[in-house]
Structures are given as C-alpha cells and as structure tokens.
Amino acid sequence: MVLQMHSQSNSALLISFCLMLVACGSAPEKQNSRTEQANKLSARADAAFLQGEFESAKNDYLQALRINQSVENAAEIAIIRFNLARAFHELAYPEQAHLQLDTLFSEPALPYPPATLAAAAALKSQYYLEGKESSLALSWIEKGEGYCQKKCTVAGSLLLLRAQLAQRDNRLDEAQKFADDAVAALKPGMQQMELANAHRLSGEISLAKNDSARAIHSFQQAHAIDRKLGIPGKIRLDLMRLGASHERAGAAAAALSYYSRALTVSEAMGSKQGADEVRGLLKALQIIPEANISGPQ
Amino acid sequence: MKLFSSHDSRLAVLERKVGLFAFAGLGALLLVFVIVAIEQGMFASTTKLRFQTNDVGMIHEGMEVRLRGFKVGKLLGISLKNDGAVEVQFFVDNKYLLHIRHGAKVRLVEQGLLGDGVLEIVPGPKDQPNLVANELLPFERQFGMGELAHELVERLKPILDNVRVTTTSLNEPDGLINHVKKVAVKFEKTGEDISSLMQQTQGVIAEENLKLGKALDKSSEAVDKVGVAVDKVGVAVDKAGVALDKASIMIDSFHDVAQDVGKVTASSAESIPPMLQDGRVAAEDARNIISSAKDAWPIKNMMEPGETIILPMDSYGVTNAQPK
C-alpha cells in the first residue's frame, strides 16, 4: 500500500514536472500588428513624458489612442487617456486634461478596468485640489475609492489626496493619520515617487504640528528616495523642508547647510525663481551667498 | 508445467497462449530492431569519405551529415594523424552520392544560438566526375555566434579608431570644423556685402532716375540743358558700372567660397564613405545577431510583448516641485 502511494506520488511529480516544462517552453501570446504599433508609440510617449518632452509625448499618445480606438482595446484606451491627461496638464491645458478623463466616465463607455478608472478619478481629484476646489476633489476621491475597493495600486495616492485635503482644512491629526496610512499602503519598490511624496507630506504636517524631530525624519526619508529617483525639483524641496525643520528646531548651522544645498540644486537646475526663493530663506537666517547661476535662466 | 497440466486441462491451453505471447513479443522486438536499423541506415549502401581539419571543436562522432538540408550520412570517426592533422571519416548514402561531385566541400554549420553543429556538404559542379570511396574533401567552418561577435568587434575597432581620429582632426585649430566656421564667416560677410551693394545700387538708380526725370521735364524748356542732362546720365551710367564691378568682385568672392566648400567636401569625401560603409555592415551584422538571438529559444520566451503602461501617480505634482 505504501509502495503504491509512493508510486502515485512519483507519477504526480512526473506529470507536474512535464506540465511545468511545457509552461516554460510556451511562447507568449503574439500581439496583432496594430496593438504592437500602438504599444511602441505609447512606450515612446512614456519616455518623452519622463524626460519632460510633453509636446512630443502628447502627439505620440494621441496616435496610440487612435490606433487603440480602431481595434477597441479598452484597457489600453483607458491607460492612454490617463497618460494623455497628464501630458495636457503639464502643457497647461487643464480643460483638455479633464476632457480626456471625463471621457472614461461618460456613456457609452467601453468596459474599462476599474483600477484604471480609480487612477483616473484620483487624477481628477488631484487637479481639482490644485485648483483649490476641495468639494469636487473630495467627490472624486470617493469615486476613486469606489472603483479601487482599497486594494488597487492607487489606494495610497487616494489616501495621500485625503491627507492633503485634511491638511488644507487644518485638520492636522486627521491629515497625519491619512499620510501615515498612505506610507503604509504604498509599495517601496513599485511606487517610489508617491512614497516620497507621502513622506514629504507627513513631514510638512509634522512641521505644522511643531514636531520638528518627526518632520526631519520624514523629510530625510523623502530626500533619500528622491535622490535615488534623481528628481532635482523634489530634492530641492526636500532640502528646503529639512532646512526649515532644523531652523524650527533651533539648529541654525544645519539649516544653513540644507539651504545652501538647496540653493546649489536650484542654481544647477537653472531656476532663478527657485534660487531666489532659497535666498529669501537664507536672508531670514541673515546669510546671503552671492548669485552664481551659470546655467540657462 | 506438464505436471500441473496433467492435473488441470486449462493449464495446457494457458501454456500455448504463453508460448504464442512470447513469440509475438520476440517478433515485435525483432521488427522494431529491423525498423530502427533501417532508419539508422545499417542496411543502406554507403560510401566512406573523409576530410581533414586542424581543430576538432564542435565535431563529434555520430553527428549528421547533410546535403541541402537532407540527412545523407553520419560521421563515423575522428583520428589524429602522425602529422598532427585531424582526419574525420564519414559516410554518405549512395543514393545521394550522385549529387555530390568532385570539387564538393564539407562545411561545419552551427544551428541557431545554442544549436548543435551539423556537417553540410556543398556539392561540386554537376559537370565534374563522381566521388570515389575514401576521397578527401576540403573542409571549412561557417562563422558561429562567437566568431561573428569576434568579427564584429574586429570590424568595429577600425571604425571607432576612424571616429576618434576624425573627431580629433575636426577639433584641431585648422581642422574641418574651424575651416567650415571660416567659410561660414566668409559667407556671412559676403551676404552683408551683397546686401550693402544692393542698397547702394538701388540708391544710385533711384537718384539717377530722379535726376533723369528732372532733366526730361526741363528738356522742353531749355534744349541747351539737354547736354548737361546727358552728362548726368553718363555719370549715372559710370556709377552703375562701378556697382557692376563691385558685383563682379562679389561674384569672385562667391567663387572663392564655393572653392573652399569644394575642398572641405572633397577632404570629407575620402574618409567618410568607407566609414559609413563599415558602419553600415557592422550595424547590419549586429542587427542580424540580435534578431537571431531574439528568435532563438529560450531568449524568445523571455522577450515580453510590449504593453501600454500607466504613468506612475505623482500627487505632489512635478509642477509643484519645479519652479519654472
């Protein structure tokens, strides 16, 4: 009996091995030529967007959108409309950005994936928040949460938006809780940029609550991630916030060091406005280094 | 068994059945053996041939010998000769021997990125006599992936050297770039001169037109003033002549510039086409290698088809982070 069972388990093992071998050997499903072309355009647009070439990104997204519409690739259409909205927003066309997102929620709609709809709702909420339309921002957060069911990839972003809304209304304890929840929800590997945002926001709330030690810790974490990602604008922000936190804690020397670093980054970015802002902070510390912008203004 | 069959008649029937089963089994085994032997060409009429090489790498006993993709024989053995050469014996099925004439050669071909090698017979011209047994055929190796990569590196080296040398020479004070700069400055200067000349000429013509108009108006009043007017026209014509001379100088200057451009182009024309040619061939080789690698298993399975991806959320937007 034992021998028979042993034989059966061996057979099962052999069959499993064969199935795994077949699975390893199987080729991935081949895409049709139109989908492939659209994906290539979309990838090119993504690269352009991340390099700050928003006009070029917009054009490629529009082309990819047309191709996907011609073959009714619902999931790809939703993603490209989301990305296109981001490109329009960066190009200072807020109406076009909203239009792309609204199309995803208007009838007759294709069966778009709920996770992408949740992301689109979060993006609309962010735009309303930037436009200081808090009630609309809140309604879109709720809509996003409806699609997200707390498990999708933008769950952390929605919490972060709630934290920003609470911070704006001076509900600091609530804001801190949302920010902490966002830090917990965001995955360090996959959502680095948003995680850095959550740490930075948490630091800002802590600073508003006069908790300098916690603020410094949060800003340091945000700064470490932003340096890893290589985003100068955000590194500059982190350094300024770190300077402010040390200044608030009474460590003027440390504050000076951070502000000086922020000034160097601003000058390296070629941002006169940014450099002037940091000089204002240094002036408040009664130390004003000479202007040294050699890059493009 | 007989002892048992004497006790039970059913066992006698069983004995016959077992005997039949055993015979059938043996018969089937023999049949399989014969089929395998035929498949392996054991009963086929073959001719032994051989070739010599100085490297036995990728060659092993039992490897296939092919003719135009068909399996026509097999490698029999490899031996090291007294003179240090490696001799390889192989056989070819006689029914295919008609297609292999004197002048044929054996080529070692690699199959794909990780594929085994096969011996491919390149048949000789049809008007040549048939091969005889034990004839020695010439041998060559087709470039494998390693050799191709080595070849690519070797071909890229001179290109990179050329690029370095050309870049250096371009950047030298009397190099191509500075030469082109000087030519461009000449062009600009010439353009300015032409513009100035045009304005000057227009001015002269307008002035003289005005003077001519006045002179003509006055011609009806005083015929004696016609001579003066004619003189003035003469002066105008002289001035126009000077202007034309200046235009001629400008045309000469243009000619010089064109000659300079011609020299620049000629000096580039010598070095750039070979570089481009080498670069094109190297790029084509690289593209072929990458394309083959992408199509070969298991790399093929590792290549994921591109997907449309959503941009990562940034609720603390770039706009907020980067002051314009």
Interface residues (C-beta under 8 A of the other chain):
Chain A: C24 G25 S26 A27 P28 E29 K30 Q31 E36 A38 N39 K40 S42 A43 D46 F49 A64 N68 A75 E76 I79 I80 F82 N83 R86 H89 E90 T116 A119 A122 L123 Q126 E130 V154 S157 L160 L161 Q164 Q191 M193 E194 N197 R200 L201 I231 P232 G233 K234 R236 L237 S266 M269 S271 Q273 G274 E277
Chain B: W297 P298 K300 N301 M303 E304 P305 G306 E307 T308 I309 I310 L311 P312 M313 D314 S315 Y316 G317 V318 T319 N320 A321 Q322 P323 K324
